[in-house]
Amino acid sequence: MLTRTAGRSQECMAPPQAGQDPPPAADSDTEPPVMVSSSSHTSRLKYVSLGVLVLQTTSLVLTMRYSRTLKEDGPRYLASSAVVSAEVLKIITCTFLVLMENNYNMRAMNQLLKEEIVNKPVETLKLAVPAGIYTLQNNLLYVALSNLDAATYQVTYQLKILTTALFSVSMLGKRLGLYQWLSLLLLMAGVTLVQWPSDSGGDAEEKALSAGSQFVGLMAVLMACVSSGFAGVYFEKILKETKQSVWVRNIQLGLFSFVLGFIGMMVYDGQSVRQSGMFQGYSTVTCIVVALQAVGGLVVAVVIKYADNILKGFATSLSIILSTLISYFLLKDFSPTGLFFLGALLVIAATFLYGYERKPASSSSGIKV
């Protein structure tokens, strides 16, 4: 996905047309400043990418957790409705980006979408599988953050590195090095320590309710990790087989996700929708969650082009640390233990180790947009 974006930018640098004077030759004394300027610009983009990745990852998790635990008058918003709303916003955003790629020519954009979506039904139908899985995954994330604090969720959700790696090996034929296998073992050990039950205070009934809630959250996260790994690798495989614009692909993906999400909403929450409407319980926080879920993945897909795997490891680590601090000091729904800190350290170390080994690879899988 990212390789094609880079390819398009290189194709724009065409040689001068016939009849035009060639550009003046660059003086040797002026070349070094240009190279230095380009290098510093790239460096700035990397750290901007790091900041965006940390901000998007942390803010989505924390606002989603806050919105699911916030006590307000009236009914709580439906997670299935939020998923559908996010898909609609994603389709609108991607359509605007396709319009930009076509120099704001509506006719050219309509022709492109007709050729790529309507006239290629087989290619379009291939995206029904990842669309359905992504829809399930997005609903599972709401279930997980309704039952787990943001810090525990953040650490446990890093198991998607394991599932993505395993699906990459089985579906794409990728080979993992020794350090990568070691990092996956560290990852599993770290998540196990984070989820290890602690002897907290309180009566037996409260502890039983807490344990039941954590189990539901853990199952939701594990299912989300498996679905994320499979859908991400499947989507990468489709992207590699075609030369289609990634934004067009995401429009196709969004259309299926919207239809499947709407059907799921009517099946599971149809009675509530008929009684109080699809947008019941929506607030400013809910709208922020929907916007972050819709646009956040697209932003990450763009900025991740400029961030190498070391910076992505930093982004993951900073996001875990920030989520832990905010959960403890602001949301007050998290009491850290020694086992949690040890497990989180192992997960962060595994993230760096896995990313360091993957750095020479030409592509990275599991990028969810």
N, C-alpha and C positions, 0 to 999 in steps of 0.2 A: 504494500500500500504506500509506504513512504518512498520507496524507490521510484514509483511512477511519478509521484509529485515532484521529486527532484528531476526526473527526466523531462517533465514538461517545462521546468524552469530553464533547463539547458537548451531545449529546442528553441526557446525564445531568442537566444543569442545568435541570430542568423547573420551571415556575412553581408556586406553591402551589396545592393542590387546593381545590375549592369547600368552604366551611364552615370553612376554616382562616384564622386571622388572618394578614395579610400581615406579612412581616418588618419590623421598625422601619426607618425611613429612616435611611440612613447620614448622620452629621453631616459637614459639609464639612471640619471640622478633622481628622477621622480618616481621610479618604480618601487623602491623600498617603502616610502611613506604609504603608497597605495596598499601594499601587502600588509603593512603594520595595521593600517586602518581596517582592512578586511578581517584581519585576525582578531583585532579588538572587538569589532562588530559581532563576529561569530561567538566570541567569548561572552559578550553581553547577552546575546540571544540564549546561550546555554543557561546562564544564571536566571534570566527571566523565565525560561522554561521550568527551571527548578522551582522557582517561586510559584508559578501557576499550578504546577503539579501538586505541590504541598497544599496550596490554598484550596484547590478543587477537591482533592481527596479528603482533607480534614473537614472542610465546611459542609460537604454533602453528608458525611457520616454524622456529624454533630447536629446539624439542623434536622436531619431525618429522625435521629434519636430524640431530640427535643420536641419535635412535632408529635411524636408517638407517645410521649409521656406528659405533655402539657395538659393540664386540667382546665377545661373551658366549659362554659354553659352550652348545653345542646350536644348533639351527637358528634363523635369524632369523625374526621374525614375518612373516606374509604380508600384503602391502599390501592385497590383495583382501579378506582377512578383516577388516582394520581398517576398510575402507570399509563393509562390511556391518554391522559392529558399531556404527559411528557412525550409520548409518541407523536401526537399531533403537532406539538411545538417543534419536535425534531424534524418532522417532514417539512414544516414551513421554513425552518432554518436552512435545511439542505437544498430546498427549492430555490431559496434566495442565493445560495452559494453557486448553484448551477447557473442561475441567471447572471451572476457576476462573471463566471467563466466564459459566458457567451456575450460579454460586453453589453449586458442589459438588453439584449435583443430577444423579445418575447417570442417571436416567430421561430427563431433558431432554437430556443430552449424547448418550446412545445414540440418541434420536430424531433429534437434529440430524445426527449422523454418518450415520445410515441414510438420511435425506432427501437429504443433500448428496453422499454417496459412492455408496450402493447404488442409490438411485432416480434418479440422474442419470448414467447410464453414459457418455453422450457427453461431458459436461463433464469427467468423471473421466479418460476416455481421452485428452483433450487434453494431459494432463500427462505422458503416457508419453514424449513427445518430449524435453522438458527433463529429465525424470528420467534417461533413458538418457544424455543428454549430460553431465549433472552426475556421473553414475556414472563415465563415461569420464574426465572432468576430474579427479575426486578420485584416481583411480588414476594419472593422468599426473603429478600433483603429487608422489606418492611416488617415481615414476621420476626426476623432475626433481631432487628433493632428495637422491636417492641418488647423483647425478652432478655436482651443482653445490653450491658453498658457499652459505650462507644469504644473504650480501650480494649476490652476483651474481644469485641467484634473485629476491630482492626487487626489485631494480632492473628486471630483464628482465620480470618479471611485470606491471609497470605498463603493458605494451603492451596489457593488457586495456582500458585507457582508449580506445586507438585502435580496437580491434575493436568495443567497445560503441558508440562514436560512429558508426562506419560502419554497423552494424546498426540503430542508432536512426534514421539517415537513410533507410536503404532499407526498413525494416519499419514504422516508426512515422511516417515523413514529417517528422521533426524537421529543423530548419535550424540549421546551425552558423555562428557569426559568424567574422569575420576572425581575432580573437584565438584562437579555438578551433582553427582550422586551423593557425595559427602554432604553437600549443602542441603539436599533433600532430606537426608537423615537428620541433620541438625534441625531442619524446619519441623519435621514431625515431632522430634523430642521437645522443641520449644513450645509448640501448640499443646502438646500433652501436659506440660507443666503449667501452662496458663489455665487450662481447663481442670486442673487437679482440684478436687473439693477441699475447701478450707474449713476449719472448725470455728465458725463464726458464732457470735452470741445470739440470743433470742430464743423464743420458745420453739418447741418441736413442730407446731403447726406452721409457723412462719418459715422455718427452715425447710419444711416439706414443700411449701408453696414456691419458695425460692429455687429449690432444686428442680422442681417440675418446670418452672419457667425457663431456667437455664438449659434444661435438656431440650425443650422445644426450640429455643434459640440456637443451640448447638447443631441440632439436626437441620434447621433451616440454613445455617451457614455452610454446613458440609454439602448439602444438596446444591446450594448456590455455587460452591467451588467446583463441583463436578460439572454442572451445567455451563459455568463460565469457561472451564477448560475445553470442553467439547465444542461449544459454540464458537469460541475464539479461534480454535484450530480449523474448524470446518469453514468458517468465514475467510480465514487466511488462504485456505486451499482454493476457494472460489475466486478470491481476488487475484491469485497467481495464475489462474487459468484464463482470465480475460484481461483486456486492456481498458476496461470501462472506468469512468470516473468514479472515485470512491464516494462522492456525494450522490451520484445516481444510484449506486449500490445501496447507500443508506436510505434513500427514498424508497426503494423497493423493499428493503428490510423493514422500514417504518410502516409501510402500508400493510404488510402481513401482520406486524406486531400490533397495529391498531385494531385490525379486524379480530385477531385472536384474543387480544386483551379485552375488547368490548364484549365478545361472546363470554369470556370468563367472568367479566363483571356482572353480566346479566344472569349468568347461571348461579353464581355464589352470592351476589349482593343485589339481585334483581328486585327483591321485595323492598329493601331499603331505598333503592333508586326510585322505585315507583312511588314510595311514600314521601320521601324528602328531597328527591332530585339527585342528580349525579354529583353536583358540587356542594353537597351538604357538608358542613363543618369546615369549609375552606376558610383560611385566614391568610394574612400576609406571610406567615411562616410557611404555610402549605404551598403558596405560590412560589416562594423562594426554593423550596425543595424540588418542586416540579421543574423549575427553570434550571437548577443545578443538574438534575438528572438528565434533562434533555440536551442542554448545550454543553455541559461539562465534558462528556465523552468526546464530543466533536473538537472541543478546544484541546483536550489532551492528545487526540490523534494528530493535531497540527503541531503542537509544541514539542511532542516527543521526538519529532524529527531532529530537533537541535540538541536534545539531551542524550548523552551516552549512558551506558548501563550503570556506570559509577554514580552519575548524578541521579539516575532513577532510584538507585539504592539509597542515596541520601534523602530523596523525596519521601520514600516509604518510611525510612527511620524517623525523619522529622515529623511526619504525619502521625506515626504511632505515639511519639513523645508528646506532641501537642494534644492529641486526643486523650491521652492519659491525664495530663495536667488539667485540661478543661473539664473532663469528667469528674475529677476529684475536687477541684476548687470551685467550679461554677455550677455544673449540673448536680454535684453531690450525690451521684448514684454509683460511685465506685470506691472501694476500699482496697488499695493495693497490698499485696503480700510479697514475702520474699520469693516464693515460687513464681509469682507473676513476673517479677522483675527479671529473674533468671531465665524464664521462658521467653520473655520479650527480647532479652539480649541475644539468645540463641536464634530467634527468628530474624532479628536485624542482621546478625552475622551471616546467617544462611542467605539472606537477600543479597548481601554484598558478594559473597563467595560465588553464588550462582550467576550474578550479573557480570562479575569479573571474567568468569570462564566463557560467557557468551559473547564477550565484546568483539572477537574477530568475526562472528557470524554475520552473514549478509542481510538477515532479516530477523525480526522478533515476532513471536506469535502471541496470540491471546490478547491483542489490542481490541478492547471492546469500545465500539463507537456508538 
